Amino acid sequence: MLINKKSLSDQIYDVLKMEILKREIPFGSKLVNRTLQKRFGVSSSPIRDAINRLNQDGLITSIDTTGATVVDFDYNFFLEINEVLLYVVNTGIKLSFEKGHVDEVCSHLEEYISLQEKYIGTDDFYDYDYRFHKTFIDYSNNSRLKKIFKEYNVLHEMLVRNYYDPETMQIQEDSIKIHRRILEAFKNRDYELAMELTEEHYKSAEDIFKNILKQKEETHEDETAL
């Protein structure tokens, strides 16, 4: 028999986090303590613990005595997150190179690119995309950098999962191509080129996201006009 070793608050946190990431809990909505207690059949304590963890992830904007409010966003919100992640990842590239972890890093990058190719068009693709960039952070051996990356990547993932359709194959294929270029540059000990390519990668995400939002707004306007 499998035993779930996670605490109640861990399990509730995992469920709520995934529902926010998948937009089953809408952006800007209210999480009500009593409703969550009834849903999960628990006391207020594990609910508060789970909400506090979501707050640490940046998925919650405010907490009061009755519950919490899920983060809302606009294009500038995405832009700020993307900018922070770019500089965090590029710092990870530089530090992991300087600390002599090139071969170990390349081995992991190869693995995650292969898994991205295998799971292209699926929800798992985004997890391996995250792990690709996280490799540089892990090998930076900088705990504070890891903390910043984790917090901002949760927000980035939330937006990407909700606005990039899983079947948008071209975006994912382009992502794999630039990941390979980043890998080759790092393998060739040209970490500055790897950083330039990473900046190109993140900057292209800004353009893609802006176009996606524009298309969705136009679709909404058309539907409203009908």
Protein Blocks (a to p, Z undefined) as FASTA:
>chain_A
ZZdfbdfklmmmmmmmmmmmnomacghiacdfklmmmmnopafklmmmmmmmmmmnopaf
bdcfkbccdddddfklmmmmmmmmmmmmmmmmmmmmmnopmmmmmmmmmmmmmmmmmmgo
iaklmmmmmmmmmmmmmmnopaklmmmmmmmmmmmmmmmmmmmcfklmmlmmmmmmmmmm
mmmmmmnopaklmmmmmmmmmmmmmmmmmmmmmmmmmmmmmmmmZZ
